[in-house]
Amino acid sequence: MVDLRRMRYFIAVAEELHFGRAATRLHMAQPPLSRQIRQLEASVGTRLLDRSRRGVTLTTAGRVFLEEARATVRQADRAVERARRAARGETGRLAVGFIDAAIYSVVPPVVRRFSQEYPAVELSVTELRIPDQIREVGEGRLHAGFVHPPVSDPRLAVESMFTEPLTVALPTGHRLAGLAEVDLADLAGTPLVQFPREINPPLFDDIVGLCRAAGFTPPSLREASPKQTIIGLVAAGLGASLLPASLEHLRRDGVVYRPLAGPGLAVDTSVIWRRTDHDPALHAFLRVVREVCRTGSAPRH
């Protein structure tokens, strides 16, 4: 077996054609360098260098060995660098899920920042409902996901990224559309268009409970998904909708957004990942998510 270190020594001597200069270049004394080259030749089984009073020259075998040694050292250096980059999370593949509301808040700045800092990581981002994300992350088909909690799967770590209030989306012709803010009780008699209960039962039930606490039950409650469809139905005049405030970034003719007066629900967006997943690219991604949300790069209300 030929020692990679001795290959590097040989390359220095072959390029300098002088043991003294090669030793200086390698920051070592000349006698140990001469011994290492002799040991290398013994390992190869032939002379690689001709030594004479006139100087040092490469043998035919030495010229061939130099070419291959350079290629081997380059490949070894490339392997080391790639391993180090992988350990830093700078290469690899990352699959991330997100709820539709997150495309109007945390997803764009996170994806932009991560892609700038880790351009060699192949990042795929897929919109999925919360139950699907929990299953896919838990089973290892996704590395991370953006969801509204609660998340009860013990396999998953859950970290809150930001909270936002509910806002009300109204048709532009609605009697409350001209107000600066809307008292929830004033929505009595207005049909609601909401996401299906099975997507997030706790949040769905909290919204219905909020209406009842305000003194009314919606006269009709249409379920629709995704959020773009909900907004389309609001624009068509089929009702109002209580949505995370970040949805105000989804502009559409025929729809206005108004804050709710008084205390209301705070909607949390969290990132989830498998507790046992130590992929460096994943943890680089989580670092970017935390920085984006901490510095306010993600839209807040």
C-alpha positions, 0 to 999 in steps of 0.5 A: 500500500502506497502512503498518500503522504509519501505521494505528496512528498514525491510530487514536491521532489518531482516538481522541484527536481531538488531535494533541498528545495522540496524539503523547504517547500514541505517544511521538513529536513532533507534527510527524512525526506530522502528516506521517505522517497526511498521507502516509497520506491521500495513500496512501488518496487522500482526507482522513480528518481535518478540521483546524480551529481548533476541533479535529480531527474525522473525515470520513465516509471517516475513520470508515469507515477507523477501523473497518477500521484497528482490525480490521486492526491487531487481525488483524495483532497476532493473527497476530504472537502466533500466530506467536510462540506457534507458534515457542515450541511453544505451538500445533500438533498432536503425535502420540506413540506409546508401548509398553504398559509406558510407560502405567504409567511415563512416559506419564501424568505427561508427558501431564499436564504437557505438557497443562497447560503447552501446552493449545493443542497438540493432543496425540494418544497412541497405543499401538504396538509398537516396530517400528511406532513406529520406522517411523511416527516415521521416516516422519513420521507420529508426532513421537515415541515411547517404546520399549525400545532398541536402535533402529538407524534412522539417521533417528532420535535416541534418548535414554534417559529412565530404566531399571528392573529386571525384576520377576517377576509370579506367580499368588497361589497360586504356591509363591514368591508368599510370598517377599519376593524371588525367586531367578531359579533358583527359577523353574525348572519354572515356565512363562513368559508373555512378549511376542512375540520380534518386538516386541523381539528383544534384550530377549526373548533377554536374558530367555531368556539370564538364565534359562539363566545361572540354570541352567534353560530355561523348560519352556514359553514362551507369547507374549502381548501386550499387557502386560495380557493377559500379567498376565491369563494370570498371574492365570489360573495359566498361568505367571510373567512377567518384566516391567519393574518399572513394571508393578507399577502394573498391579494385578490380583486373582490376581497378585503382583509380587516383585523378583528377588534379585541382579543382573538385567536393567535395562530402558531406556525411551527417547524417539525422534524424527526428527533432522530434525524441528525442530517447536517443539511436538516440542521443547517436548514433549521438554523436558517429558519430560526434566524429568519424568524428571529430577525423578522425576515418572515412577515409578521402581524 
